Structures are given as C-alpha cells and as structure tokens.
Amino acid sequence: MAVNGTGPYDPDNIFAKILRGDIPCNKVFENEWVLAFHDIAPKAPVHVIIIPKKPYVSFIDFSKNAAPEEIAALMQSTGHIAAELNLNEAGYRIITNAGQNAGQEVPHFHLHLLGGKALPPFPV
C-alpha cells in the first residue's frame, strides 16, 4: 500500500528495522551515511536498495532536510555501488518513489539500483 511521502517517520518500518539489526539483510555496501542491500523481490538481475542511515520519510523529506554531506554521500555511494557491481559499461537505472501517487511503499527514503540486463522502457 502506498504511503504519504510527507507524513511522520515510522520507526517501525522495515528499513528502520534493518538499520537497527532487527531484520537481516544481504548487505552490498555500508559506510557512515548509507546502507545498501539486495532487494528481497528483485525486478532485475541486480536490484539493490540504497538507504540513508538517518530517518527520512521520502525524497521530499531528504532533499529538504538532509545536510549537504549526506546528499553527497548518498550519490557518491550509489555511483560506487554501481561500479562495484560492474554496471557502468552496460548501464543501469536509479529509481525513487515519493508519496502515494508514485507508489512509495516503505516510509523510509530509498533508491532502487537496477541493472544486469536490458531494462524495459520506463513507464509514464
């Protein structure tokens, strides 16, 4: 079910539980600012979820409230992960959903990194 991208942060959402270590994940990358792990329902051969470690509900919240170093760390980490997974040459897609109309399902800002095959055209 879609969530409101501007609502209050739910500390019991699945990504918060993963960050706390309450739920395991298949970790791909971690640093001071970011945790990345394989999606449990992949939509491509490579489907990684990349999340900031701080509690942001959506991109709306993150872009408004994150410090410049957090924003830079997320983007640099995403590029690093794509390179480490050998996605640069063939290409990849980065997606985020913000709010109900976009179909955001988890109230913690996250990026989907998809690749490993030719992806279908992006829906409009």
N, C-alpha and C positions, 0 to 999 in steps of 0.2 A: 504494500500500500504506500502511496506517495506521501511524503512528509512536507511540512512547511519549512522552507529554507531560511525563514527569518524568525522562527519560534525559539523558545528557550532550548539550551543544550540539555540533552538527556544523558546523564552519566551512566545509564544502564544500557546504552545502545551497544550493539555487537562490537563496533570498533573500539569503543572505550574499554570494553571487557578484554579485548585482545591487547590493548596497550597496557592494561593492568596485569596481564598474565593470567587472567581468569579463564580465558579460552585460548588454546594453542593456535598457532598459525604456521604456515610453511614460509618462513622468512626468506626474503630475497636480499634485503638491504636494511641497514639501520644506522643512523647517526644521531647526533644531539637533537635534531629537529624533526626527523622523518622516520617512519617505519613503512616498509614495503613488503608485501607478501602475495603469494599466488591466490587468485580468486578461487573459491570452492566450487563455483559453477562457471567455468571458463567459456567465453564466447569466441575464442581464437586459440591457436596452439600456445601462444604466450598471452596471458591475461593476468596482469599484476595490478593490485590495488596499492596506491601510494597515499599515505595519510600524514598530515602534520601531527605531532605529538600533543599539541595544545588543543583544547576543546572548542573547535569552530563548527557551527552547525552546517554551513554550506559555503560555497564560493562567495556568496553575498556577504556573509559574516567575515570570512577570511580576508577578502580584498579590502574590506572596510576597517578591520581591527588588527590584522597581523602586522608585526613590525617588519620593516624592510628586509632585515636579515632573515626572517622566517620565510618570506616570499622568495627571496633569492635562493635560500637553502632548498626549498621545495622544487623550484625549477631546475637548479643545478643537479640535485639528486635524481630527478626524473631523467635528465639527459644522461647522467652517469649510468643509471639502471638500464636504459635503452641500449647504450653502448656495450655494457657488460653482457647483455643478453643477445648480442650480435644482431640487433635490429636496424642499425643505421643504414646499411647498404640497401636493403630491400624496402625499408620504410616501416612506419608504424602509425598508430592513431592514439591520441590522448583525448579522453572524454571526461567531463564532469557534468553532473546534473544538479541544478539548483532549484529546489522547490517543486511544488506539486505539478505544474504544467510540464516540467521536464522529466517527471517520473522519479525524482530522488527518493530512494527507499531507506537509506540509513542517515540519521540526522548527525552525521559527522562528515565534514568536508573530506572528499577523497577524489583522486584521479584514477581513471582506468587507463592502463597502458596495454594496448592490444597490438599484436603483430604475429609474425611467424607464418603468414600466408597472405595471399591477396584478399583484402577485405572487401565486402560488398559496398556499393555506394552508400554514402552517409544519408540517412533518411531526412526528409524535410517536411 
